[in-house]
Amino acid sequence: MKRIYAFILIATTMLVASPSALTQTRELGGTGELLDGVAALVNEGVVLRSQLTLGVDNAMKNFERFQAQIPPQQRRPPPPLSVLQEQVLEALILHEIQIQRARLIGITVGDDQLNQLLAAGAESNGITLEQMPATLAAEGINYAAFREETREQMMLDQLSQREVVATISVAPREMELCLERSTLNASQDLDYNISHILIGIPTSATSEEMDEAQSLADEVYQRLENGGSFAELALTYSDAQTALEGGSLGWREGALLPTLFADTVVVMSEGDHSEPIQSASGFHIVRLNESRGAPPEMIDQLQIRHILLEPNEVLDDSNAEQRLRGIYEQIVNGDDFAAVAQSVSDDTVSAADGGDMGWVDPGQFVEEFEEVVLGLEIGELSEPFRTRFGWHIAEVLGSRSFDTTEVDMERNCVAQIRASKAEEEEELWLRRIRDEAFVDVRM
């Protein structure tokens, strides 16, 4: 059976150990108490020697497991212990810096969120969440430690999304190229009803014959531009075998369009005709009569505005809630929501628009936010409520059914472009927060 933790991207070689796992590597002092040492000070936190010991041990086991899976002639000796310790310690330091940063900006993962992910991982392995502790124990994994490792990894994923992925810019030209590719790929799923006029040229055409054919093609094209009937002009001038059918090529799957004008057809609107396209056989004019395919994807959307207060080192969670309740009373008593949002909301993007988040799809928000807004009537203001991002008040401004085809294509392009840059950007971000941190290695 594949390991459950592979599903949620937590390897058995994870370098961060929970306190319950660390006790396995601590030594007993003279009083019988467990002793540990500090491997590194990291801002206000520490990396323990026991964490380093366990991390090195796991890394070595992983190395040996990998070596056993490759041919003997490709195997290599393990790295020197000092090198391995240095790499593991650096990984632990970076992990501690990120966890501290996540907690500082209020990123949390509740038990409900954690259980949902674990339940999905269990289901993919044919077991229930209730069976997971015993299943992990059979593989030598402490369930409590596993839960905390998973929780921390979810926090780091959220941190990366907020501080790295969401900040990656997408250039207009990058978006343009991606949308062109997406349109072309989407066209493969459509069917096209097309017609075609061919002004043929002999196999060994002279320059005069080429000029004459091009001149006729240009004339036919101009007559089409002036409102001429494509079918009649095809019947009169086309050298293709479909001339008697008014040039009709019938319905063609997008993937089976003639290569010569496939790129042209997929960007045409129904009723459009192309300019003459030259090939070895002559000059072609193609017309898109109709297209058909999957119906547009309609989705019910809400227009929402909100005000967010994020707890921080100055404004703790309790004070953030208290302050937002005061803001809520102001708005209920007549203050303008948009003006208040512009002046106080920590969501700087929506604050610029008076808290307006625009039209949003179901599932776009975290569960705790969506649960509240879906329960609101249009024009109803919510009571202050808490999510992993901070304290909110929200209002639903409207609802609609919307064709998301183009929006989805743009959103997917943004995600693809950001994903292609994410690895490099995350590496730069990690270097920056590492340089900004106070680290005192005690090894």
N, C-alpha and C positions, 0 to 999 in steps of 0.2 A: 504494500500500500504506500502511495506517495505520502511524504511527510506533510502534516497539516500546515506547519509553519512555512513551507515553500509557497503555499497559496498567498500568504500575506507578506511575503518578501522578508521573512526573518529567518536567517540561516542558523544552523546549529553552531556555527563558528562566530556568532555574535560576540563582539568584544566587551559589551557592557553587561555586567552581571548585577543581579539584584542582591540585597543583603542576605537573603536566604541561601543564595548560591555561593556567596563569598565566604560564608563560614566554613566551607569545605577546605579552604586553603589557608585559614588562619591557624596560628600555633597557640598552644596553651602556655600561659605564663606560670610563674611559681605559685600564684594564688588560685590557679585553676580557671582564670578568666581568659577569654579569647583576646589575643593581641593582634594588632594590625599596624601598618606603617603607612606613611604618606609618600606616594610616588611623585605627586606634583600638586602644587597649589594652583587653582584656576579661578581667578577673581575671588569670589567669596566661597567657592567650593573646593573639593579635593578629588584627586584620583588616588585610590588606595593601592598599596602594593599587592593586596590580594586580588584586586581587579586586574592588575597587570599580569600577575601569575596565571590567573585563569584565562585571560585573553591570549597569552603566549601559548598556553597548553592547547587551547582550542584551535589557534592558528596552525600549530604544528600538526595536530590531528587532521586538519583540513588539507594541509600540504601532503601528508602521507596518503590520505584518501585519494587525492587527485593523482598522485604519482602511481598508485596501484591501478588506475584506470587507463594508463597510456602504455604503449609498447616499451619493453625494457631499454631498448637502445635510445629512447627519447627521455628517459628519466634523468634527473639531476639531483645532486646532493642538496640537503636542506640549507637554507641561509644560515650564516653564523648567528648564534644566540643573541649576541649584542645588537646585530642589525634587526633581528625580529623584535626584540624588546623595544627598540627605538621606534619602529613602525607601529607597533601595537600601542605604545604609550601616546604617540601623536594622535592616533585614531581616537583613543579614549579622551584626550584633551579636547579635541575638536567636538566630540560628542557632548562633553560637559558644557562647553561654551554654547553650543546650540540649544541644549536643554535649558540652560539659564536664560538665554535670550527669549526662548519661547514662553517661558513662565513670566518673564518681565513684561511682555506685551500682552499677557492675558490669554495665551493659548492653552486650552485645557481639553481633555478628552474624558467625558463622563463614562460611567459604567454601561449606560445604555448603548452609546456609540461603540464602545469596545466589544460588548456582547454581540452586537449586530455583525461586526467584522469576524469575530471568532466563530459565530454560528454559521456564517457563509463558508468559512474555511472548513469547518467540521462537515457541513453538508456536502462539500465537494469531495470529501473523502468517505462519504457514506456513513457518517456517524452523527450523533446529536451533540449539542453543546454540553449536555450533562455527561456524555461519555468521554469528552475530551480529556479531563484530568487523568483518568485511568489509561487512556490510549497514550498520552504523553509520558506517563510514569513508566509504561512498558518500554519506552524508548530512552529512559534515563533522564527525562526532562521534568524539572519542577514546575508545576502548573502556575503557582503564584508568581514565580520569577518570570515565567513565560508571558503571563498577562501584563506585567509591568514593562517588560521589554517591548511588547506589542503596543502598549499605550504610548510609550516614549517614541516609538517609530512613527506612530500616527501624528504625534505632536510635531515631529521633525518634518513630516510630509507637509503639514499645514504651514509650518514656518517657511519651507522652501517655496511653496506656492505664493505666499504673501511677499517674501522679501527678494525672491529671485525671478520666478517665472512671470509673475504679474507685472514686473518692472521691465521686462524685455521689450524693446521697441520693435515695431514692425514697419519697415519702410514701404512707402506707396508702391514702389516698383516690385518689391517682394510680394505684396498682396496681389498686384495685377497679374504677375506670372502664375501665382498659385491659383487664382480664380480661373485663368485661362485653362490650366491643366484640369481643374475640377470640372469646368464646363465640358471639356472634351471627354473626360471620363464618364460624366453623367450622361452624355449623348449616346454612349454605348448601350444604355438601357432603354433607349427610345427607338421607335420605328418611324421611318420617313417615307412619305409618298412624294416621289420626285418625277419630274419630266426633264427632257434633255434634247438639245439641238446640236447637231454636229455639222460643221462646215468642213468637209474632208479635204485632204491634200494628197496628191500622189506619193507613192513610196519614195521616189527620187525627184521630188519637186524642185523646180528651178526657183530662183529668187523672185521672178515675176509671178509664178504660180502661188508662191507663199504670200506675196503682197496682195494678190487678187483675193485669196481666201480670207486674209485678215480684213481686207476692205469690206467683203461681204458680211463677215461676222460682225464687224462694227456697225454696218448698216442694219442688220437684224436686231442687234442690241439696242440701237437708237429707236427703232420702230417699237420695240417692247417698252422702252422708256416713255414713248409717246402714247402708250395705251394699247398697243397692238395685241392681238390674241396669240398667246404662246402656242396653242394647239394649231392654229391656222398657219403661223409662220413655220412651225415644225413640219407640217404637211407640205408646205411650199418649198422650203429650203434645206431641210435636214437630210444629210446623207446616212443617218443611222437607220438601222433596221426597224426602229420604233416610229419612224416618220408617219406611217399610216395610222398609228394610234395617237397622233398628236404629240409624239415624243415621250409618251408615258412610259416610265420604267417601273411603275407600280410601287408597292410597299417594300421597303428594304430595312432590315435590322441595322441599327447604328454601326455595329461592328462589321457589317457586310457591305457598307457603302463603297462604291468605287473609290479606290485610293486617290485617284486624280482630283476629285472634288469633295472628298469627305470632310476636310477641314473647313471648306466653304459652306457646306450644307448645314453643319451643326450650329453655326452662328447666325443663320438666316431666320427671318420670321416667315410665317406662312404667307404665301403669295409673292414673296420676293424672288427675283431672278438675279443671277450672277453676271458679272462682266465676262467677256470671252476669256476662256482659259486654254492656253496652248499646250498641245501634246504632240507626240510623233504622228498621230493620226489626223490632226487638224485642230480646229478651234471649237470649244465646247461652251455652250450656255446652259446652265442648269437652273431649274425652278423648283422651289419647295412648295408643294401643293398643300400638304397637311403633315402634322406630326402627332404621334400618340405615344403614350407610355404610362408610367405610374401617375396616378392623380396627385395633385399637390397635397402636401402633408399639412393639415390644418390642426392648430393647437389652440387651446383656450389660454389666454394670457391675462395677467393682471398688471395694472399700472400702480406702482407703490411708491410712496415716499416715506422716509424714516429719518430719525435723529439717533445718532450713536454716541455714547460716551464710553471711552475705553479706560478701564482702570490702569493706573501706572504707579510709579514710585511716589508720586505726589498725591494722586487721587486714588485711594484704595477702593475696593469693591463696594463697601458699605456706603462710603461717601458719594461714589458715582451713582448708586441707586437713589440716594436721598436727593442729590442734585437734580437728577432726571425727573423725579416725582414733582419737584418744584416747577420744572419746565413744563411738565404735563399740565399742571394746574394753571399755568399762565396761558397755555394754548386753549384749554377748556374755557377759560374766562375771557377769551377774545383775542389774544395775541396771534399775530400772523405766523402760521407754521413755517412758511418758506423763509421769512425773515429770521426767525429763531434758528432754523436749521443752518442758515448761512453763517450765523455768528457763533454757534456752539458745537455743531456736529463734528465728530472726529472722523467721519467718513468724508474726506476732503473732496472726493470725486462727485458724490451726490450733493454735498453741501453747496457746491457752486451753482447747482440748479435748484436750490431751495429744498434739498433732501430728496428730490425726484430721482428714482432709480430707473425710470423708463418702463417700457413694457417687458415683462419677465415671464419666462416659461415655468411650468411646474417642475420641481426638482432642481431648480437653479440655486436655491438657497439651502443652507444647512437646515437640518430637520427641525430644530427648535424654533427657528425663525419662521419657516414655512407653516408650521403647525398653528402659529398665532395668526398670520395674515390670512390663511385660508378660512379661518373662523370669523373674519371681519366682514361686515356688510360694506357696500360702497359708501364712502364718506364717513365711516366709523373710525374713531381714533382708539388705538389700543392702550391699555394700561402699560406702564413700564414692564419690560420683561428681559430676561437674561439669556444670552447665547454665549458660545465660546469666544466671541469677539468683544463682548462687553454688554452694556445696557442699552436697550432700544425702546423707542415708541414708534409706531408705524400707523399708516393710514392707507387704505385702498382707494385710489382715485377713479378707477374704471376697470372694465373687463371687455374682452373682445375675442373673436375667433380669427386666427391669423395664419396665412400661408407662410411657413417658415423656410421654404426651399432656399431662397437666396440668403437669408439671415444665417441659416445653418451652414451654408457653404462658406460664408465669410468667417463665421465663428470657427469652423474647422480649419480654415486656412491660418487664422491667428494662432490656434493651438499647434498646428503643424510647424509653423515658422518658429514659434517660441520653443517648442520641443527640440528643434534642430540646433538651437543656440543654448539650450538649458545647461548642458554639461559644462561647456566652457564658462558660461556666466556663473554657474554655481561654484566652480573651482576658484574663480576670481573673488567671489563673495566670501568663500571660506578663508581664503588668504587674508582678506581684509579684516574679517572679524577675529581671526587668529592674531593678526598684528595688533589689533586694538585691545586685546585681552591681556590681563596680567597673568603671566604663567611663570611659576618658579618650580623647576624640575629638581626633585630631591634625590635623584638616583646617583 
